[in-house]
Amino acid sequence: MNSILSSFKKNQKGIILILIASICTTIGQTLWKMSAMHNMLYILIGFFFYGIGAVGMIIALKYGSFSVIHPMMSMGYVFTIIVSYILLKESVGLGKIIGVILIMFGVAFIGLGDE
């Protein structure tokens, strides 16, 4: 348990930034998807959020171990499933739910491995 806390403390700022970046890229991609149903404004706003996410990734990598921070971008898949279910009314089957749970466990285990 002590190694978990020390790993989190060492990478805390990077973890928070990478999660925010992941959320921003998910928002950007969702807006791109929604632009097909709406107008060009969604594409432009999507590029803005995606750009914020990309810059956030670069900054996050400065504040943590690459082997911990970069795999956390896969949390974008988790956020995408949630957003697609809530906003786009897409179905989420058992396979997707299991996949999301596995991603979350994988990210947690990767975070534990930082010595």
Contact map, one row per residue, 1 for C-alpha under 8 A:
1111100000000000000000000000000000000000000000000000000000000000000000000000000000000000000000000000000000000000000
1111110000000000000000000000000000000000000000000000000000000000000000000000000000000000000000000000000000000000000
1111111000000000000000000000000000000000000000000000000000000000000000000000000000000000000000000000000000000001001
1111111100000000000000000000000000000000000000000000000000000000000000000000000000000000000000000000000000000011000
1111111110000000000000000000000000000000000000000000000000000000000000000000000000000000000000000000000000000000000
0111111111000000000000000000000000000000000000000000000000000000000000000000000000000000000000000000000000000000000
0011111111100000000000000000000000000000000000000000000000000000000000000000000000000000000000000000000000000011111
0001111111110000000000000000000000000000000000000000000000000000000000000000000000000000000000000000000000000010000
0000111111110000000000000000000000000000000000000000000000000000000000000000000000000000000000000000000000000000000
0000011111110000000000000000000000000000000000000000000000000001000000000000000000000000000000000000000000000000000
0000001111111110000000000000000000000000000000000000000000000011100110000000000000000000000000000000000000000000000
0000000111111111000000000000000000000000000000000000000000000011000000000000000000000000000000000000000000000000000
0000000000111111100000000000000000000000000000000000000000010011000000000000000000000000000000000000000000000000000
0000000000111111110000000000000000000000000000000000000000111111000010000000000000000000000000000000000000000000000
0000000000111111111000000000000000000000000000000000000000010001000010010000000000000000000000000000000000000000000
0000000000011111111100000000000000000000000000000000000000010000000000000000000000000000000000000000000000000000000
0000000000001111111110000000000000000000000000000000000110110000000000000000000000000000000000000000000000000000000
0000000000000111111111000000000000000000000000000000000110011000000011011000000000000000000000000000000000000000000
0000000000000011111111100000000000000000000000000000000000000000000000011010000000000000000000000000000000000000000
0000000000000001111111110000000000000000000000000000100100000000000000000000000000000000000000000000000000000000000
0000000000000000111111111000000000000000000000000001111110000000000000001000000000000000000000000000000000000000000
0000000000000000011111111100000000000000000000000000100010000000000000001111001000000000000000000000000000000000000
0000000000000000001111111110000000000000000000000000100000000000000000000001001000000000000000000000000000000000000
0000000000000000000111111111000000000000000000001101100000000000000000000000000000000000000000000000000000000000000
0000000000000000000011111111100000000000000000001111110000000000000000000001000000000000000000000000000000000000000
0000000000000000000001111111110000000000000000000100000000000000000000000001001100000000000000000000000000000000000
0000000000000000000000111111111000000000000001001100000000000000000000000000000000000000000000000000000000000000000
0000000000000000000000011111111100000000000011111100000000000000000000000000000000000000000000000000000000000000000
0000000000000000000000001111111110000000000001000100000000000000000000000000000000000000000000000000000000000000000
0000000000000000000000000111111111000000000001000000000000000000000000000000000100110000000000000000000000000000000
0000000000000000000000000011111111100000011011000000000000000000000000000000000000000000000000000000000000000000000
0000000000000000000000000001111111110000011001000000000000000000000000000000000000000000000000000000000000000000000
0000000000000000000000000000111111111000000000000000000000000000000000000000000000000000000000000000000000000000000
0000000000000000000000000000011111111100010000000000000000000000000000000000000000000000000000000000000000000000000
0000000000000000000000000000001111111111111000000000000000000000000000000000000000000000000000000000000000000000000
0000000000000000000000000000000111111110000000000000000000000000000000000000000000000000000000000000000000000000000
0000000000000000000000000000000011111110000000000000000000000000000000000000000000000000000000000000000000000000000
0000000000000000000000000000000001111111010000000000000000000000000000000000000000000000000000000000000000000000000
0000000000000000000000000000000000111111111000000000000000000000000000000000000000000000000000000000000000000000000
0000000000000000000000000000000000100111111100000000000000000000000000000000000000000000000000000000000000000000000
0000000000000000000000000000000000100011111110000000000000000000000000000000000000000000000000000000000000000000000
0000000000000000000000000000001101100111111111000000000000000000000000000000000000000000000000000000000000000000000
0000000000000000000000000000001100100011111111100000000000000000000000000000000000000000000000000000000000000000000
0000000000000000000000000000000000000001111111110000000000000000000000000000000000000000000000000000000000000000000
0000000000000000000000000001001000000000111111111000000000000000000000000000000000000000000000000000000000000000000
0000000000000000000000000011111100000000011111111100000000000000000000000000000000000000000000000000000000000000000
0000000000000000000000000001000000000000001111111110000000000000000000000000000000000000000000000000000000000000000
0000000000000000000000000001000000000000000111111111000000000000000000000000000000000000000000000000000000000000000
0000000000000000000000011011000000000000000011111111100000000000000000000000000000000000000000000000000000000000000
0000000000000000000000011111100000000000000001111111110000000000000000000000000000000000000000000000000000000000000
0000000000000000000000001000000000000000000000111111111000000000000000000000000000000000000000000000000000000000000
0000000000000000000010011000000000000000000000011111111100000000000000000000000000000000000000000000000000000000000
0000000000000000000111111000000000000000000000001111111110000000000000000000000000000000000000000000000000000000000
0000000000000000000010001000000000000000000000000111111111000000000000000000000000000000000000000000000000000000000
0000000000000000000010000000000000000000000000000011111111100000000000000000000000000000000000000000000000000000000
0000000000000000110110000000000000000000000000000001111111110000000000000000000000000000000000000000000000000000000
0000000000000000110011000000000000000000000000000000111111111000000000000000000000000000000000000000000000000000000
0000000000000000000000000000000000000000000000000000011111111100000000000000000000000000000000000000000000000000000
0000000000000100100000000000000000000000000000000000001111111110000000000000000000000000000000000000000000000000000
0000000000001111110000000000000000000000000000000000000111111111000010000000000000000000000000000000000000000000000
0000000000000100010000000000000000000000000000000000000011111111110011000000000000000000000000000000000000000000000
0000000000000100000000000000000000000000000000000000000001111111000000000000000000000000000000000000000000000000000
0000000000111100000000000000000000000000000000000000000000111111100000000000000000000000000000000000000000000000000
0000000001111110000000000000000000000000000000000000000000011111110110000000000000000000000000000000000000000000000
0000000000100000000000000000000000000000000000000000000000001011111110000000000000000000000000000000000000000000010
0000000000000000000000000000000000000000000000000000000000001001111111000000000000000000000000000000000000000000000
0000000000000000000000000000000000000000000000000000000000000000111111100000000000000000000000000000000000000100010
0000000000100000000000000000000000000000000000000000000000000001111111110000000000000000000000000000000000000110110
0000000000100110010000000000000000000000000000000000000000011001111111111000000000000000000000000000000000000000000
0000000000000000010000000000000000000000000000000000000000001000011111111000000000000000000000000000000000000000000
0000000000000000000000000000000000000000000000000000000000000000001111111100000000000000000000000000000000100100000
0000000000000010011000000000000000000000000000000000000000000000000111111110000000000000000000000000000000100000000
0000000000000000011011000000000000000000000000000000000000000000000011111111000000000000000000000000000000000000000
0000000000000000000001000000000000000000000000000000000000000000000000111111110000000000000000000000001000100000000
0000000000000000001001000000000000000000000000000000000000000000000000011111111000000000000000000000001100100000000
0000000000000000000001101100000000000000000000000000000000000000000000001111111100000000000000000000000000000000000
0000000000000000000000000000000000000000000000000000000000000000000000000111111110000000000000000001000000000000000
0000000000000000000000000000000000000000000000000000000000000000000000000111111111000000000000000001001100000000000
0000000000000000000001100100000000000000000000000000000000000000000000000011111111100000000000000000000000000000000
0000000000000000000000000100010000000000000000000000000000000000000000000001111111110000000000000000000000000000000
0000000000000000000000000000000000000000000000000000000000000000000000000000111111111000000100010001000000000000000
0000000000000000000000000000000000000000000000000000000000000000000000000000011111111100000000000000000000000000000
0000000000000000000000000000010000000000000000000000000000000000000000000000001111111111000000000000000000000000000
0000000000000000000000000000010000000000000000000000000000000000000000000000000111111111110000000000000000000000000
0000000000000000000000000000000000000000000000000000000000000000000000000000000011111111111100000000000000000000000
0000000000000000000000000000000000000000000000000000000000000000000000000000000001111111110000000000000000000000000
0000000000000000000000000000000000000000000000000000000000000000000000000000000000111111100000000000000000000000000
0000000000000000000000000000000000000000000000000000000000000000000000000000000000111111110000000000000000000000000
0000000000000000000000000000000000000000000000000000000000000000000000000000000000011111111000000000000000000000000
0000000000000000000000000000000000000000000000000000000000000000000000000000000000011101111100000000000000000000000
0000000000000000000000000000000000000000000000000000000000000000000000000000000000001000111110000000000000000000000
0000000000000000000000000000000000000000000000000000000000000000000000000000000010001000011111011000000000000000000
0000000000000000000000000000000000000000000000000000000000000000000000000000000000000000001111111000000000000000000
0000000000000000000000000000000000000000000000000000000000000000000000000000000000000000000111111100000000000000000
0000000000000000000000000000000000000000000000000000000000000000000000000000000000000000000011111110000000000000000
0000000000000000000000000000000000000000000000000000000000000000000000000000000010000000000111111111000000000000000
0000000000000000000000000000000000000000000000000000000000000000000000000000000000000000000111111111100000000000000
0000000000000000000000000000000000000000000000000000000000000000000000000000000000000000000001111111110000000000000
0000000000000000000000000000000000000000000000000000000000000000000000000000000000000000000000111111111000000000000
0000000000000000000000000000000000000000000000000000000000000000000000000000110010000000000000011111111100000000000
0000000000000000000000000000000000000000000000000000000000000000000000000000000000000000000000001111111110000000000
0000000000000000000000000000000000000000000000000000000000000000000000000000000000000000000000000111111111000000000
0000000000000000000000000000000000000000000000000000000000000000000000000110010000000000000000000011111111100000000
0000000000000000000000000000000000000000000000000000000000000000000000000010010000000000000000000001111111110000000
0000000000000000000000000000000000000000000000000000000000000000000000000000000000000000000000000000111111111000000
0000000000000000000000000000000000000000000000000000000000000000000000000000000000000000000000000000011111111100000
0000000000000000000000000000000000000000000000000000000000000000000000110110000000000000000000000000001111111110000
0000000000000000000000000000000000000000000000000000000000000000000000000000000000000000000000000000000111111111000
0000000000000000000000000000000000000000000000000000000000000000000000000000000000000000000000000000000011111111100
0000000000000000000000000000000000000000000000000000000000000000001100100000000000000000000000000000000001111111110
0001001100000000000000000000000000000000000000000000000000000000000100000000000000000000000000000000000000111111110
0011001000000000000000000000000000000000000000000000000000000000000000000000000000000000000000000000000000011111110
0000001000000000000000000000000000000000000000000000000000000000000100000000000000000000000000000000000000001111111
0000001000000000000000000000000000000000000000000000000000000000101100000000000000000000000000000000000000000111111
0010001000000000000000000000000000000000000000000000000000000000000000000000000000000000000000000000000000000000111
